[in-house]
Amino acid sequence: MKYILRLQCHDRKGIVAAVSGCLSANDCNIEEASQFNDQFSGQFFMRVLFSTPDISKLQQSFPALAQEFSMAYGISPEKEKIKTLILVSQADHCLNDILYRWRTNHLDIDIKAVFSNNEKNRALVESQNLQFNYSNHADKQAHEENLENLIEETDAELIVLARYMQVLSDKLSQKYAGRIINIHHSFLPGFKGAKPYHQAWERGVKITGATAHFVTADLDEGPIIEQETVRISHADTPEKMQVIGKDTESRVLARAIQLYTERRIFLHDNRTVIL
């Protein structure tokens, strides 16, 4: 069976040799390995895909190595289905794309439910035999309590904002830091907030795009995971840019989800390291 080892620690000599030796000594075969040394912070990041007939040996011996190097680490099955909660408002293009990739096994996610502040997508979601949870309290605190309860009830690890047009509270953003991915319809850090296509049109930009990032307390300021650009011209109205952008948004969000499920994303201050 295949597993993924992820680790992060302060860089020093011998880390790769020690990790490789520990894996070999515990009947593990390395199939893919990548690492990065951030020379500005002195932090070392490593991701290893390996196979082994008995993971218990490594689970027993690796903690001692991790303690020696003061590592933060995790070991998980390669094809583990990540329990996922999707949040959506009215626009359904990202939701449709995720549902298709989930249904065809192109994303290793286990969709536990869909949460929305709008009833528009109920039929679509329920046609896939998925739970649709509608909440539209005028009281934002009550609305977020419903969301938080659903996250806990479903034991969702990953929360995906598939064009969910509500700003999450600082409390919720902090509680689930590193687990909430949002798709923003602009090439951040440009054109944050509402109506980015209109902002781009008003500035006459020639390139627009989409950005998938982790949600933080600061609106559209979270660590960037994935981005893509598309060329536009003076003739493209905000409405045409929205049509052009739908495909870009869907692709970028899907790639970000895939990177998360493959355990390739490392948070590093307000940046990400992708291995």
N, C-alpha and C positions, 0 to 999 in steps of 0.2 A: 504494500500500500504506500501511496505517496503522501508526503507531508511538506509543510512550509515552515521553516524556521525564520523568524524575524528578530533582529536584535539591534540595540542602540547603546552606545557607551562612549566614554571619553577615549579618543584615539591613543593607542600606544603600540609598540612593537609586539608582534606575536599573536595578534588576535585571530587572523585568518588561519594561521598554522594550528592554533589551539582548538578552534572550532572544527576545522577539518579533521584533526586528530581525534577529537571526541566523537565525531560522527563515525569515523572509520572504526574506532575501537568498540563502538556499540552496534556494529553490523548495519550501518547506514551507507547507502551509495549516493553520492552527490550527482544530481542530474542537471542542475542549473544553479549558478551562483552569481551574485552581483553585489558590489559594495561601493560605498562612497565615503570619502574623508572630507569633511567640510573644514578647510584650513582656516576659515575665519573664526569658527567657534571651537574647533578641536574635537567635534563630535564625529563618531564613526557609525555608519549605518550598513547593515548587511541583511540580505534575503537569500535563503538557500532552499531550493527544491530538492528533496531527497526521497529515496525509497528505502523501506526496511520491512522485514517480516514481523518485527516485534518492537513497537514503539516504546514499550515500558522500560526497556533497558536505557534508552536515551533520557526518558523522563526522570529516571532515578539518578543518573550521573550528571546531567547537564547543570542542575542548580549549583553544584560546587564550582563549576567553571564560571557560571554567571556571577557568582559571589566574588570570585577572584578578580574579575574584570569590572565589577560593579555594573553589570549589564541589566537593562530592561529587555525582556525577551518574551516571545510567545511561540508556541508550536500548535499548528492546526492542520487538519486534513486538507489536502489540495482541493478537492471538489466539494467542500462543505457548502451546503445551501444556507446562505445568510438570511436569517429572519428579517423581513423587510416590511416597513410600513410606508405607503405612498400617500402624499398629501397633494391635493389638486384643487383648483378653483373651477373656472369655466373652460379655459383653453384645454383641448384634449389631445393635442398632437404628441406631446411628450409621454402622456399616459398611454396612448395607443401604441407608441413605439416600444415602451417598456413591456406592456402586456404581450405584444407579439414576440419579443425576444425571450420573455419568460416562458411563454407557451411553447416555443420551439427549442427550448433548452440552450439558448445562446447567452443567457445570464444565469449564473449560479446563485439565484435568490429564491427564497421561499416567501412569497407575498402573503402576509397574514391578514391584511385589511387595507382598505383605502379610506382615507379621512378627507372630508370636504366641507367647505362652507357654502356649497352650492349643490342643488339637486341634479344639475344638468347631466352629470356622468353616471348617475345611478344605474341606468339600464345597461350601459356598456360594461360596467364593473360586475353587475350581477349576472350578466350573460356569460361571464367567465367563472361563475360559481365562487365569486369572491365576496367577502363581507364589505358592504358599503356603509360607512358611518357618517351621517350628516349632523353638523353642529353649526349653528349660526347665531349664537347668543350675542346680543348687543353688549352684554357684559363680557369684556375680553378675558377677565380672570376666570369666569365660569367656562368660557370656550376653551381656554388652555387647560383647565382642569379635566375637561372631557378628553382632550388630546393626550394629556399626560397619563390619564387612567388607561387609555387604549394602548399606549406604548408599553405600560407595565403589564397589562392583561395579556397582550400578545407576545411579550418578551422579545420585542423587536430590537435587534441590534442596530440596524441601519434605517434611517428615516430620510426619505427622498422627497424633496420639494419639486414636484413636476409641474411647474408653473402655478404654485400655490401663492396667491397674491395677498397674503397676510404677513405682517411683520411679527416674528416671534419675540416674546419678551426676553429681556436679558437673563432672567432666571432660567427659563427653559433652554436658551442657547448655551448657557454655561453648564447646566446639568448634563446635557447630552453633547458636550463639545467633542468634536472629532467623529461624530456619528450622524450628523445632519448634513446632507449634500443638497445644495440649491443650484438651479440653473438660472443664470441671469442673461437676459437677451441683449447683451452688449459685450464688447471686448474690454473687460475691466483692466485697469482702474478707470477707464473712461465711461462717462454716462451712467452713473449710479442712480439708484432710486427709480421713480416712476417714469413711464413712457420714454425709455432710452432710444427707441427708433425715432421718435419725434425730436429728441435732443440731437441725435446724429444728423437728421435732416436739416435742422436749424443751423448747425455748424458746417454743413456742406462737406462732411467727411467722405472719403473715397473708399474706405474700408470699414466694415462693421463686423460683428461676429457674435459669439456666445462664449460664456464662461461658466464652468462648473466649479464651485468652491464650497468649502466648509462654512457653515453658518456660525457667526459669532455675534456678540452683543452689538458690534458696529455694523450697520446696514451695508451689505455688499462689500465688506472689507475683509472677509475671511480668507484663509489660506487657499490659494488657487490650485486646483487639481488638474484641469484640462481646459483647453481653449482652441478655438478655430476661427478663422477669418473668412470673409467673403467680400469680393469687390462690388462696389455699387457706384452709381454715377449721379450727376445732377438731375437726371430725368426720373430717378426712383423716388416716388412719394413715400411718406411714412407707411402707408397702407401696403405698398408693393414691397417695402423692406420687411414688413411683418411676414408676408408670404414667403419671401426668400429666406428669412431667418428661421422659419419653423423647422426645416430639415436640419439646419445647422445646430439648433438648440437640441433637437432629438439625438443627433449623433454624439454631440459633446457630452450630454448627460449620460447616455448609454456607456460611453468609454469611461467616464468617471466611475460609474457603478461597477464596471468590469475591473477597473484598477483596484477598487476597494475589495471586491470579492476575491481577487487574486492576492490580496494582502501585500500590495506593492507600494502603498502610500505610507510615508512616515511624516508625522507632523514635526516641524522644527521651527519653533517660535511662530512667526506669522507666514511661514513658507511651508512648502511640502517638498519632500525628496521622494522621487518615484523610481523604484528599482524593479 
